[in-house]
Amino acid sequence: MLQGRVMVAHNAQFDYEFLAHEFARAGSWLPVSQRLCTLALNRQLAPPTSDLRLGTLAAHYGVRQLQAHDAADDVRVLAGVLRESLKAAAHLDMPLPLLICPPRQAPQFTPKPPKIPCAYRNPGRLAPGGALKQGMKIAITGETAVSRAELAARSVAAGLNVMASVSRLTSVLVANDDGQLTAKAKRAAAEGIPVVDERTFLRLLDDVRQGIPHQVVRAEVVSEVPAASPEPTTPRTDIVLPAEPLKDDDEAHASDQAPTGDKDEKPLAGHRVLVLGGTHPQAVRTRSRVVELGGSAAVNLSGNVTDLVILQGGYIEPRRLLRIQSLDLPTHNAESLDTGVLSLGRTSECSQGALVLPRGGVVDLPNAVSYPSWTVTATWSQQTACEIDIVAFSLDEDEQVICDEDFVFYGSPQSPNGAVRLSTDAPTGQAITLDVASTPPTTSRVVIAAAIDGDPTFGDVGAIEITAAPGATALSLAEATLDAATTERTLLLAELYRRGATWRFRAVGQGYDFGLDTLARSYGVDIAS
C-alpha cells in the first residue's frame, strides 16, 4: 500500500517517525520514499487564518469537520484540506514541499536510555596525583573487570559526567592495559588527556571532591547574552568562539532597532514584499530598505505577499515572472523605495501581528506558563540547489554543551530530555522547537545555526527567513530576514535565551567561513576528525 506512494499528513514528521518505529519493531522498514506535510505546505501558502491547525484550515477551506481527533474524520478532513491546498499552490505556481525520506532501518530506532545531564561545571583535567571533582568528563575504553554500565552508574552517582567519546575537554580516560590501542586511547594521547587504570579510578571514586554547580537561572539572576555585531563584518576562518556578550545598554539598543512609529513613518507597515532580480548585494540593500520602511521581506512567493520589487539585472525565470505578474500585485523598483513614493495595495492579514526584527533585534517572549513551547523556523529560497542543515546547541553559562547530546542535528534530532527538537517537513525549511517547561535550569540559551556542506556558501543561497512562533501551528510572533552573507558556510541564525525569569528571542545573522564541525567544537562538542 505504501510503496511508491506519497505519505500525506498534518505535521508529517510525527506520523512518519511513529510509523518508522512501528515497522522497526515488526522487524521491517517503512517503504515511504516521499512525504508531504500539509502544515508545511500551508505555512508557505500563508492563508489568512488565526493559526495553522487542521481544524482551522478545514474551516478556511470549507471542509466540514464532524469529530476532531477521530481517525476516520481526521483523514477525511485532511483529504479535503490537501485538495484545496493543492489548488492554492497551483494558483501561485508554488513547488510542493515534497520531502525525500531516507530508508529507516531498525538500529536507528532502537530506544536509548536518556542521558542525565551533569549538574556540575567541568573543572578541567585530572591533575597528576590529584582527586576527582564533580563535573569532570570521564570516558571509559577497553575491557573492564567491573561492567561498563556499573562503572558509568557509579560515576554519574558521584557527580561525574560520563561521555561516550574523548575530546579536548575530557578530564580523564579510564583504560586498562588492553585498552591502550583503542581509538579513544589514541585520541587521549594526541590531546594529552590523563589516563588511569580501572583500579585507580575505583579508588578515586571513593573520594570525589565537591564541584561547582551549574548556575540555576532565577528571576533575580541576569545571564550574559552573546550577540552578533550590529554591522556585517568580514568573516574570519580563525574565529573559534562566538562574539562577545553585549552589555545591557547595547542590548537595549538592539531591541530598539525593531521598527516603530505610525504608518506615515513606516509606509510598508503590514506589507510583505518579495524582491526579485538584481545582484546579491542589490537584493540585500533592497530588503534592508523594506524593513526600514516597516515591511517584512519575503523569501518565497506565498499567499501573504502584498508587493513586488523588481530589480534590474539578475535572472528571473520567465514562467515564474509571468505567473507572479498574473497575480496583479503592486510592483515597485529600488528608486521608489528610496524616495518613499509608493503605490501600495492591500496589507497582509498574516504579517500584521509579527514583529519584524533587524539583524541583532531582540524581543521578549510571552509568559512561559501560557506559552510553554516555541518553534523557530528557518526558510530559504525554493530555487536553492545545495542542502542546508539547521542545528541547535543547548549551552550552559560557560557557553558549552553539558554533553555531546545537547547538539541537535539531523543525525540526533532531539536533546536527551526532549526539550529541543529538530523537525524537517519541507526541502527548503526546517524548525527547532524548544519546550521551555522541560528545559533544565542549567541551560542558559539555545543557539540555532545553519550550515552548508561542500563548496556552496550562504552568498549562493541568498536570504534566509527565520520566524518565532508559540508552537508549530501558531502564527509568528517575530520574524527576520538574514541575507548579508557572502562567503560564509556556517551562519548563526537566532538564539532563545534567558533574561531573569523571561525567555527572549534574538535574530543573530553572524556568519563564519569555517564549517559546522569547527563551530560545534567551539561549543564543546566532540566531533570525530
KESE-429821 format. One record per residue (C-alpha): chain; x, y, z. Coordinates in Angstrom, 2 decimals. Layout:
% residues N
<"A"; <X; Y; Z>> ...
***
This chain:
% residues 529
<"A"; <0.00; 0.00; 0.00>> <"A"; <2.79; 2.44; 0.84>> <"A"; <5.43; 1.51; -1.73>> <"A"; <5.79; 4.24; -4.34>> <"A"; <3.18; 6.48; -2.67>> <"A"; <3.50; 9.94; -1.14>> <"A"; <2.58; 9.91; 2.56>> <"A"; <0.48; 12.99; 3.43>> <"A"; <-0.15; 14.14; 6.99>> <"A"; <-0.55; 17.30; 9.02>> <"A"; <2.77; 17.66; 10.89>> <"A"; <4.00; 14.70; 8.84>> <"A"; <7.30; 14.12; 10.63>> <"A"; <5.43; 12.92; 13.73>> <"A"; <3.39; 10.37; 11.77>> <"A"; <6.40; 9.30; 9.72>> <"A"; <8.62; 8.65; 12.74>> <"A"; <5.80; 6.82; 14.51>> <"A"; <5.28; 4.52; 11.55>> <"A"; <9.02; 4.00; 11.08>> <"A"; <9.40; 2.96; 14.71>> <"A"; <6.48; 0.52; 14.48>> <"A"; <7.86; -1.01; 11.27>> <"A"; <11.22; -1.43; 13.05>> <"A"; <9.51; -3.16; 15.99>> <"A"; <7.98; -5.54; 13.46>> <"A"; <11.44; -6.29; 12.04>> <"A"; <10.80; -4.40; 8.80>> <"A"; <11.37; -0.94; 7.34>> <"A"; <8.99; 1.81; 6.30>> <"A"; <8.68; 1.85; 2.47>> <"A"; <7.79; 5.55; 2.25>> <"A"; <10.19; 7.42; -0.03>> <"A"; <8.40; 10.81; -0.07>> <"A"; <6.14; 12.68; 2.30>> <"A"; <4.10; 15.87; 2.06>> <"A"; <3.21; 17.84; 5.15>> <"A"; <0.04; 19.92; 4.84>> <"A"; <1.23; 22.05; 7.77>> <"A"; <4.47; 22.91; 5.94>> <"A"; <2.53; 23.48; 2.71>> <"A"; <0.13; 25.91; 4.36>> <"A"; <2.96; 27.65; 6.17>> <"A"; <4.18; 28.54; 2.66>> <"A"; <0.70; 29.35; 1.37>> <"A"; <0.05; 31.58; 4.42>> <"A"; <-3.77; 31.61; 4.34>> <"A"; <-5.45; 34.39; 6.38>> <"A"; <-6.18; 32.22; 9.43>> <"A"; <-5.57; 32.65; 13.15>> <"A"; <-3.35; 29.55; 13.23>> <"A"; <-2.50; 26.53; 11.08>> <"A"; <-4.25; 23.77; 13.00>> <"A"; <-6.06; 21.18; 10.91>> <"A"; <-9.49; 22.29; 12.17>> <"A"; <-8.73; 25.95; 11.48>> <"A"; <-7.59; 25.18; 7.94>> <"A"; <-10.65; 22.99; 7.39>> <"A"; <-12.93; 25.90; 8.29>> <"A"; <-10.97; 28.23; 6.00>> <"A"; <-11.16; 25.84; 3.04>> <"A"; <-14.83; 24.98; 3.63>> <"A"; <-14.19; 21.38; 4.72>> <"A"; <-16.72; 20.27; 7.32>> <"A"; <-15.18; 18.74; 10.45>> <"A"; <-17.54; 16.37; 12.27>> <"A"; <-15.41; 14.99; 15.10>> <"A"; <-11.89; 16.27; 15.79>> <"A"; <-9.26; 13.64; 16.63>> <"A"; <-11.42; 10.83; 15.30>> <"A"; <-9.22; 8.82; 12.96>> <"A"; <-11.67; 8.42; 10.11>> <"A"; <-12.93; 12.01; 10.27>> <"A"; <-9.39; 13.40; 10.54>> <"A"; <-8.39; 11.55; 7.36>> <"A"; <-11.47; 12.81; 5.52>> <"A"; <-10.77; 16.39; 6.66>> <"A"; <-7.09; 16.06; 5.77>> <"A"; <-8.02; 14.93; 2.26>> <"A"; <-10.22; 18.00; 1.83>> <"A"; <-7.55; 20.36; 3.16>> <"A"; <-5.00; 18.74; 0.84>> <"A"; <-7.27; 19.16; -2.18>> <"A"; <-7.85; 22.87; -1.52>> <"A"; <-4.19; 23.47; -0.59>> <"A"; <-3.08; 21.95; -3.89>> <"A"; <-5.41; 24.34; -5.74>> <"A"; <-3.93; 27.31; -3.87>> <"A"; <-0.38; 26.13; -4.59>> <"A"; <-1.21; 25.73; -8.28>> <"A"; <-2.61; 29.28; -8.37>> <"A"; <0.73; 30.59; -7.06>> <"A"; <2.72; 28.13; -9.19>> <"A"; <4.36; 27.10; -5.92>> <"A"; <6.54; 23.96; -5.82>> <"A"; <5.14; 21.43; -3.38>> <"A"; <7.32; 20.79; -0.30>> <"A"; <7.79; 17.11; -1.13>> <"A"; <10.43; 15.70; 1.20>> <"A"; <12.61; 12.75; 0.21>> <"A"; <12.62; 10.23; 3.07>> <"A"; <15.66; 8.02; 3.57>> <"A"; <15.10; 4.31; 4.29>> <"A"; <14.61; 3.73; 8.00>> <"A"; <16.27; 0.67; 9.49>> <"A"; <15.71; -0.81; 12.94>> <"A"; <19.05; 0.28; 14.53>> <"A"; <18.16; 3.93; 14.00>> <"A"; <15.03; 3.46; 16.10>> <"A"; <16.49; 1.39; 18.93>> <"A"; <15.37; 3.06; 22.15>> <"A"; <18.26; 4.55; 24.09>> <"A"; <18.21; 5.40; 27.79>> <"A"; <18.18; 9.17; 28.25>> <"A"; <21.45; 10.71; 29.40>> <"A"; <21.13; 12.57; 32.69>> <"A"; <22.81; 15.99; 32.35>> <"A"; <25.61; 16.52; 34.85>> <"A"; <24.71; 19.15; 37.45>> <"A"; <28.27; 20.46; 37.83>> <"A"; <30.63; 22.55; 35.74>> <"A"; <33.65; 20.85; 34.23>> <"A"; <36.65; 21.76; 36.43>> <"A"; <39.17; 20.61; 33.81>> <"A"; <41.57; 17.71; 33.66>> <"A"; <42.60; 15.38; 36.47>> <"A"; <45.87; 16.62; 37.96>> <"A"; <48.70; 14.07; 38.48>> <"A"; <48.12; 12.53; 41.90>> <"A"; <45.02; 14.69; 42.34>> <"A"; <41.43; 13.86; 43.19>> <"A"; <38.37; 13.60; 41.03>> <"A"; <35.99; 16.56; 41.18>> <"A"; <32.30; 16.62; 40.42>> <"A"; <31.67; 17.75; 36.85>> <"A"; <34.78; 16.08; 35.37>> <"A"; <34.20; 14.48; 31.99>> <"A"; <35.03; 10.78; 32.13>> <"A"; <35.50; 8.34; 29.26>> <"A"; <35.99; 4.57; 29.55>> <"A"; <37.63; 2.27; 26.98>> <"A"; <38.67; -1.36; 26.64>> <"A"; <37.79; -4.33; 28.83>> <"A"; <37.00; -3.71; 32.49>> <"A"; <36.61; -6.08; 35.45>> <"A"; <33.58; -4.19; 36.69>> <"A"; <30.91; -3.91; 34.00>> <"A"; <30.99; -0.73; 31.92>> <"A"; <27.38; 0.00; 32.91>> <"A"; <28.19; -0.23; 36.63>> <"A"; <31.26; 2.00; 36.27>> <"A"; <29.17; 4.58; 34.44>> <"A"; <26.35; 4.40; 37.00>> <"A"; <28.74; 4.84; 39.93>> <"A"; <30.44; 7.75; 38.18>> <"A"; <27.13; 9.51; 37.50>> <"A"; <26.05; 8.95; 41.10>> <"A"; <29.26; 10.63; 42.25>> <"A"; <28.54; 13.71; 40.13>> <"A"; <30.87; 12.93; 37.21>> <"A"; <29.95; 13.42; 33.55>> <"A"; <30.35; 10.14; 31.64>> <"A"; <31.00; 10.69; 27.93>> <"A"; <30.88; 8.23; 25.04>> <"A"; <33.93; 9.74; 23.35>> <"A"; <37.18; 11.57; 24.06>> <"A"; <37.65; 15.25; 23.24>> <"A"; <39.93; 18.11; 24.28>> <"A"; <37.52; 18.73; 27.19>> <"A"; <37.80; 15.18; 28.61>> <"A"; <39.14; 15.21; 32.17>> <"A"; <40.41; 11.63; 32.35>> <"A"; <40.27; 8.37; 30.37>> <"A"; <39.82; 5.08; 32.22>> <"A"; <41.72; 2.32; 30.40>> <"A"; <43.42; -0.91; 31.43>> <"A"; <46.43; -2.19; 29.51>> <"A"; <44.27; -3.92; 26.90>> <"A"; <42.58; -0.65; 26.08>> <"A"; <45.69; 1.31; 25.17>> <"A"; <45.31; 0.76; 21.42>> <"A"; <41.68; 1.82; 21.09>> <"A"; <40.60; 4.92; 19.18>> <"A"; <39.73; 6.65; 22.46>> <"A"; <43.20; 5.94; 23.87>> <"A"; <44.89; 7.24; 20.73>> <"A"; <42.79; 10.41; 20.84>> <"A"; <43.63; 10.86; 24.54>> <"A"; <47.33; 10.55; 23.77>> <"A"; <47.06; 13.09; 20.97>> <"A"; <45.19; 15.56; 23.21>> <"A"; <47.36; 14.96; 26.28>> <"A"; <44.40; 13.63; 28.30>> <"A"; <45.47; 11.85; 31.54>> <"A"; <44.81; 8.09; 31.64>> <"A"; <44.21; 5.99; 34.76>> <"A"; <43.54; 2.27; 35.07>> <"A"; <40.31; 0.84; 36.42>> <"A"; <41.72; 0.04; 39.86>> <"A"; <42.99; 3.60; 40.36>> <"A"; <39.72; 5.02; 39.10>> <"A"; <37.68; 2.97; 41.58>> <"A"; <39.90; 4.23; 44.40>> <"A"; <39.43; 7.82; 43.23>> <"A"; <35.65; 7.29; 43.09>> <"A"; <35.66; 6.81; 46.87>> <"A"; <36.72; 10.44; 47.39>> <"A"; <35.20; 12.69; 44.74>> <"A"; <35.57; 16.35; 45.72>> <"A"; <32.75; 18.87; 45.66>> <"A"; <32.23; 20.58; 42.31>> <"A"; <30.72; 23.89; 41.30>> <"A"; <27.04; 23.52; 40.35>> <"A"; <25.84; 24.98; 37.10>> <"A"; <24.21; 28.36; 37.54>> <"A"; <20.48; 27.99; 38.09>> <"A"; <18.74; 30.91; 36.41>> <"A"; <16.15; 32.57; 38.64>> <"A"; <14.30; 35.82; 38.43>> <"A"; <16.96; 37.81; 40.24>> <"A"; <19.81; 36.42; 38.13>> <"A"; <20.79; 38.17; 34.88>> <"A"; <22.62; 35.87; 32.48>> <"A"; <25.08; 37.19; 29.95>> <"A"; <23.75; 37.31; 26.42>> <"A"; <26.01; 36.93; 23.38>> <"A"; <25.06; 38.64; 20.15>> <"A"; <26.29; 39.39; 16.69>> <"A"; <27.98; 42.64; 15.78>> <"A"; <25.37; 45.21; 14.69>> <"A"; <27.09; 45.65; 11.33>> <"A"; <28.23; 42.90; 8.93>> <"A"; <31.89; 42.07; 9.38>> <"A"; <34.36; 40.27; 7.18>> <"A"; <34.19; 36.59; 8.17>> <"A"; <37.34; 35.10; 9.66>> <"A"; <38.34; 31.48; 9.40>> <"A"; <40.33; 31.64; 12.65>> <"A"; <37.34; 32.50; 14.86>> <"A"; <36.75; 29.78; 17.45>> <"A"; <34.14; 31.24; 19.76>> <"A"; <31.04; 33.33; 19.02>> <"A"; <31.04; 37.06; 19.54>> <"A"; <31.49; 38.71; 22.93>> <"A"; <28.41; 39.29; 25.11>> <"A"; <26.50; 42.51; 24.67>> <"A"; <26.37; 44.93; 27.56>> <"A"; <22.95; 45.93; 28.85>> <"A"; <22.94; 49.29; 27.05>> <"A"; <23.95; 47.62; 23.78>> <"A"; <21.16; 45.11; 24.17>> <"A"; <18.65; 47.87; 24.72>> <"A"; <19.90; 49.49; 21.54>> <"A"; <19.49; 46.20; 19.65>> <"A"; <15.93; 45.91; 20.93>> <"A"; <15.25; 49.47; 19.85>> <"A"; <16.14; 48.56; 16.26>> <"A"; <12.74; 46.92; 15.85>> <"A"; <10.51; 49.08; 13.64>> <"A"; <8.39; 51.61; 15.49>> <"A"; <6.27; 54.57; 14.54>> <"A"; <2.98; 55.08; 12.80>> <"A"; <2.02; 54.21; 9.25>> <"A"; <3.10; 57.60; 7.88>> <"A"; <6.61; 56.97; 9.13>> <"A"; <6.51; 53.33; 8.03>> <"A"; <4.63; 53.21; 4.72>> <"A"; <5.25; 49.47; 4.28>> <"A"; <3.81; 48.53; 7.68>> <"A"; <1.61; 45.46; 7.20>> <"A"; <3.12; 44.75; 3.77>> <"A"; <5.11; 41.68; 2.83>> <"A"; <7.49; 42.36; -0.04>> <"A"; <9.18; 39.90; -2.38>> <"A"; <12.38; 41.14; -4.06>> <"A"; <13.25; 39.66; -7.47>> <"A"; <16.20; 40.10; -9.82>> <"A"; <19.31; 42.19; -9.28>> <"A"; <22.64; 41.11; -7.86>> <"A"; <23.00; 39.68; -4.38>> <"A"; <24.30; 42.99; -2.89>> <"A"; <21.44; 44.89; -4.56>> <"A"; <18.86; 42.46; -3.15>> <"A"; <20.42; 42.71; 0.33>> <"A"; <20.21; 46.52; 0.29>> <"A"; <16.65; 46.45; -1.03>> <"A"; <15.40; 44.02; 1.60>> <"A"; <17.06; 46.14; 4.29>> <"A"; <15.23; 49.18; 2.92>> <"A"; <11.93; 47.27; 3.00>> <"A"; <12.44; 46.59; 6.72>> <"A"; <13.40; 50.25; 7.34>> <"A"; <10.07; 51.23; 5.78>> <"A"; <8.20; 48.93; 8.17>> <"A"; <7.61; 45.96; 5.83>> <"A"; <8.72; 42.36; 6.03>> <"A"; <10.95; 40.83; 3.35>> <"A"; <9.63; 37.58; 1.90>> <"A"; <11.97; 34.84; 0.74>> <"A"; <9.44; 32.96; -1.39>> <"A"; <6.16; 33.78; -3.06>> <"A"; <3.28; 32.97; -0.72>> <"A"; <-0.35; 33.91; -0.26>> <"A"; <0.51; 36.81; 2.05>> <"A"; <2.95; 38.59; -0.31>> <"A"; <1.44; 42.01; -0.98>> <"A"; <4.08; 43.76; -3.10>> <"A"; <6.93; 43.07; -5.51>> <"A"; <10.20; 44.89; -6.02>> <"A"; <11.84; 44.00; -9.33>> <"A"; <15.50; 44.97; -9.68>> <"A"; <17.42; 45.46; -12.90>> <"A"; <19.77; 42.61; -13.74>> <"A"; <19.85; 39.09; -12.41>> <"A"; <17.88; 36.19; -13.85>> <"A"; <14.20; 35.60; -13.25>> <"A"; <12.70; 32.50; -14.80>> <"A"; <10.20; 33.79; -17.43>> <"A"; <7.47; 31.33; -16.40>> <"A"; <7.81; 32.40; -12.77>> <"A"; <7.74; 36.09; -13.67>> <"A"; <4.62; 35.67; -15.81>> <"A"; <2.83; 33.80; -13.05>> <"A"; <3.76; 36.45; -10.45>> <"A"; <2.66; 39.25; -12.76>> <"A"; <-0.65; 37.46; -13.33>> <"A"; <-1.39; 37.85; -9.60>> <"A"; <-1.66; 41.62; -10.18>> <"A"; <0.49; 42.57; -7.20>> <"A"; <1.75; 46.18; -6.91>> <"A"; <5.27; 46.35; -8.38>> <"A"; <7.99; 48.78; -7.33>> <"A"; <11.61; 49.46; -8.18>> <"A"; <14.52; 50.33; -5.92>> <"A"; <14.17; 54.05; -6.68>> <"A"; <10.59; 54.17; -5.44>> <"A"; <11.71; 52.64; -2.15>> <"A"; <14.42; 55.27; -1.77>> <"A"; <12.02; 58.15; -2.42>> <"A"; <9.22; 56.61; -0.37>> <"A"; <6.73; 57.38; -3.16>> <"A"; <4.87; 54.07; -3.32>> <"A"; <1.60; 52.97; -4.87>> <"A"; <0.52; 50.36; -2.36>> <"A"; <-2.14; 47.70; -2.50>> <"A"; <-3.63; 45.60; 0.31>> <"A"; <-1.86; 44.85; 3.55>> <"A"; <-1.06; 41.33; 4.61>> <"A"; <-3.53; 39.78; 7.02>> <"A"; <-0.89; 37.32; 8.20>> <"A"; <2.04; 39.63; 8.87>> <"A"; <0.44; 42.43; 10.85>> <"A"; <0.89; 40.67; 14.19>> <"A"; <4.52; 39.63; 13.63>> <"A"; <7.25; 41.96; 14.81>> <"A"; <9.85; 42.42; 12.06>> <"A"; <13.30; 42.32; 13.63>> <"A"; <16.52; 43.60; 12.06>> <"A"; <19.79; 41.74; 12.44>> <"A"; <20.57; 41.78; 16.17>> <"A"; <16.98; 42.65; 17.12>> <"A"; <15.55; 41.21; 20.35>> <"A"; <12.04; 40.57; 21.62>> <"A"; <10.79; 39.26; 24.97>> <"A"; <8.67; 36.12; 24.65>> <"A"; <5.32; 35.94; 26.47>> <"A"; <4.84; 34.14; 29.76>> <"A"; <6.22; 30.59; 29.71>> <"A"; <3.17; 29.27; 31.59>> <"A"; <0.83; 30.37; 28.82>> <"A"; <3.30; 29.60; 26.02>> <"A"; <5.40; 26.60; 27.08>> <"A"; <6.73; 25.77; 23.61>> <"A"; <8.42; 27.90; 20.94>> <"A"; <9.22; 26.93; 17.36>> <"A"; <11.89; 28.74; 15.36>> <"A"; <11.55; 28.02; 11.64>> <"A"; <14.19; 28.77; 9.01>> <"A"; <13.15; 29.03; 5.36>> <"A"; <15.19; 29.66; 2.24>> <"A"; <14.59; 30.08; -1.48>> <"A"; <12.84; 27.32; -3.37>> <"A"; <15.50; 27.78; -6.03>> <"A"; <18.30; 26.69; -3.67>> <"A"; <20.34; 23.81; -5.11>> <"A"; <22.55; 22.95; -2.11>> <"A"; <21.50; 21.19; 1.09>> <"A"; <21.24; 23.25; 4.28>> <"A"; <21.24; 21.75; 7.77>> <"A"; <19.63; 23.50; 10.74>> <"A"; <21.16; 22.63; 14.11>> <"A"; <20.83; 23.72; 17.74>> <"A"; <23.17; 23.85; 20.73>> <"A"; <21.87; 23.90; 24.32>> <"A"; <24.52; 25.85; 26.26>> <"A"; <25.30; 26.42; 29.90>> <"A"; <26.60; 29.64; 31.45>> <"A"; <30.11; 28.79; 30.19>> <"A"; <28.88; 28.76; 26.57>> <"A"; <29.42; 24.98; 26.43>> <"A"; <27.20; 21.96; 25.94>> <"A"; <26.92; 19.85; 29.08>> <"A"; <27.04; 16.70; 26.97>> <"A"; <27.51; 15.96; 23.27>> <"A"; <23.82; 15.05; 23.03>> <"A"; <22.96; 18.71; 23.62>> <"A"; <23.98; 19.21; 19.97>> <"A"; <20.77; 18.62; 17.98>> <"A"; <21.14; 17.92; 14.25>> <"A"; <19.75; 15.61; 11.56>> <"A"; <21.61; 12.59; 13.00>> <"A"; <20.43; 13.30; 16.56>> <"A"; <17.18; 15.27; 16.20>> <"A"; <16.29; 15.53; 19.89>> <"A"; <18.12; 16.52; 23.07>> <"A"; <18.36; 13.92; 25.89>> <"A"; <15.39; 15.31; 27.82>> <"A"; <13.35; 16.10; 24.71>> <"A"; <13.38; 19.84; 25.36>> <"A"; <14.95; 20.69; 21.98>> <"A"; <13.73; 19.01; 18.79>> <"A"; <14.55; 19.33; 15.10>> <"A"; <11.78; 18.84; 12.55>> <"A"; <12.08; 18.69; 8.79>> <"A"; <8.96; 18.68; 6.65>> <"A"; <9.99; 20.71; 3.62>> <"A"; <13.10; 20.67; 1.40>> <"A"; <13.52; 24.44; 1.92>> <"A"; <12.74; 24.73; 5.60>> <"A"; <13.48; 23.21; 8.98>> <"A"; <12.42; 24.08; 12.51>> <"A"; <13.77; 23.87; 16.05>> <"A"; <11.22; 23.57; 18.86>> <"A"; <12.11; 24.45; 22.44>> <"A"; <9.92; 23.11; 25.23>> <"A"; <10.52; 25.79; 27.86>> <"A"; <8.97; 23.73; 30.66>> <"A"; <11.35; 20.80; 30.01>> <"A"; <14.48; 22.92; 29.63>> <"A"; <16.82; 22.26; 32.59>> <"A"; <17.71; 25.34; 34.66>> <"A"; <21.37; 24.83; 33.71>> <"A"; <20.59; 25.73; 30.08>> <"A"; <21.09; 29.47; 29.70>> <"A"; <20.44; 29.65; 25.98>> <"A"; <19.78; 27.65; 22.82>> <"A"; <21.71; 28.71; 19.73>> <"A"; <20.23; 27.88; 16.32>> <"A"; <22.56; 27.75; 13.32>> <"A"; <22.57; 26.77; 9.66>> <"A"; <25.38; 25.05; 7.81>> <"A"; <26.25; 24.09; 4.25>> <"A"; <28.44; 21.11; 3.45>> <"A"; <30.73; 21.44; 0.45>> <"A"; <31.67; 24.36; -1.76>> <"A"; <28.46; 26.49; -1.85>> <"A"; <28.16; 29.41; 0.56>> <"A"; <25.29; 31.39; 2.01>> <"A"; <26.04; 34.05; -0.57>> <"A"; <24.84; 31.49; -3.13>> <"A"; <21.74; 30.71; -1.06>> <"A"; <20.66; 34.31; -0.54>> <"A"; <18.18; 35.33; 2.12>> <"A"; <17.07; 33.08; 4.97>> <"A"; <13.88; 33.93; 6.80>> <"A"; <13.51; 33.00; 10.46>> <"A"; <10.30; 33.12; 12.46>> <"A"; <9.47; 32.50; 16.11>> <"A"; <6.01; 31.15; 16.96>> <"A"; <4.41; 29.74; 20.14>> <"A"; <4.08; 26.23; 18.73>> <"A"; <4.27; 24.51; 15.37>> <"A"; <0.78; 25.51; 14.20>> <"A"; <0.69; 29.09; 15.55>> <"A"; <1.32; 32.28; 13.59>> <"A"; <4.66; 34.00; 14.06>> <"A"; <5.29; 36.41; 16.90>> <"A"; <8.53; 37.70; 15.36>> <"A"; <10.36; 37.32; 12.07>> <"A"; <13.60; 38.42; 10.45>> <"A"; <15.26; 38.09; 7.06>> <"A"; <19.02; 37.41; 7.19>> <"A"; <20.69; 37.98; 3.84>> <"A"; <24.03; 39.75; 4.26>> <"A"; <26.09; 36.56; 3.93>> <"A"; <28.69; 36.20; 1.16>> <"A"; <31.43; 33.57; 1.67>> <"A"; <30.13; 32.01; 4.89>> <"A"; <29.40; 28.28; 5.21>> <"A"; <28.09; 28.46; 8.79>> <"A"; <25.53; 31.00; 9.95>> <"A"; <24.23; 31.71; 13.45>> <"A"; <20.55; 32.38; 12.82>> <"A"; <18.93; 33.01; 16.18>> <"A"; <19.01; 32.27; 19.86>> <"A"; <16.48; 31.70; 22.59>> <"A"; <17.94; 32.74; 25.93>> <"A"; <17.01; 33.54; 29.50>> <"A"; <16.98; 37.04; 30.89>> <"A"; <15.99; 36.51; 34.51>> <"A"; <12.63; 34.74; 34.51>> <"A"; <11.93; 35.73; 30.87>> <"A"; <12.88; 33.96; 27.66>> <"A"; <13.98; 36.14; 24.75>> <"A"; <14.38; 35.64; 21.01>> <"A"; <17.21; 37.28; 19.10>> <"A"; <17.79; 37.38; 15.34>> <"A"; <21.57; 36.97; 15.04>> <"A"; <22.82; 36.65; 11.45>> <"A"; <26.52; 36.13; 12.26>> <"A"; <28.38; 34.09; 9.63>> <"A"; <31.68; 32.22; 9.54>> <"A"; <33.75; 30.83; 6.68>> <"A"; <34.53; 27.62; 8.58>> <"A"; <32.34; 24.52; 8.67>> <"A"; <29.88; 23.24; 11.23>> <"A"; <32.45; 20.97; 12.85>> <"A"; <34.53; 23.96; 13.96>> <"A"; <31.50; 25.72; 15.42>> <"A"; <30.43; 22.56; 17.25>> <"A"; <33.91; 22.11; 18.77>> <"A"; <33.87; 25.72; 19.98>> <"A"; <30.76; 24.83; 21.99>> <"A"; <32.45; 21.76; 23.50>> <"A"; <31.01; 19.06; 21.22>> <"A"; <33.39; 16.23; 20.38>> <"A"; <33.47; 15.88; 16.59>> <"A"; <35.44; 12.95; 15.18>> <"A"; <38.28; 14.06; 12.92>> 
***
